[in-house]
């Protein structure tokens, strides 16, 4: 696959998988979110996220389902960091386990751990004191 084909596929992958951002923005930030299940299949991960809504009566919650398609090729470090940066921006890196992130990005737990550490270091360097 040529570099331009990979670039096109990568952009399509981002569009297909990160559409959930709109759904997450509708969830008020004070609400508690928890992963109920992450069903891992060969080419996709389905996340079932339970959202405890402040405006619902006690004990009631909403379910958010996100379908994540795995990349069909190995991601480069830059591509992986781009996805993790976006997942961090919308708050999913705080509620997903490293194991689930590894499944989603088709990589190892140790690679995810290092990538998240690099992301945090870059964030600290880039933030004003």
FENDAMO-V26827 format. One record per helix or strand of 2 or more residues. SS is the DSSP state (alpha for helix, beta for strand). FROM is the first residue (numbers start at 1). LEN is the number of residues. Records with the same first field share a line. If there is no record, write none. Layout:
BEGIN
SS: FROM-LEN + FROM-LEN
END
This chain:
BEGIN
alpha: 3-15 + 20-6 + 77-13 + 92-3 + 98-8 + 109-18
beta: 32-9 + 44-9 + 62-8
END
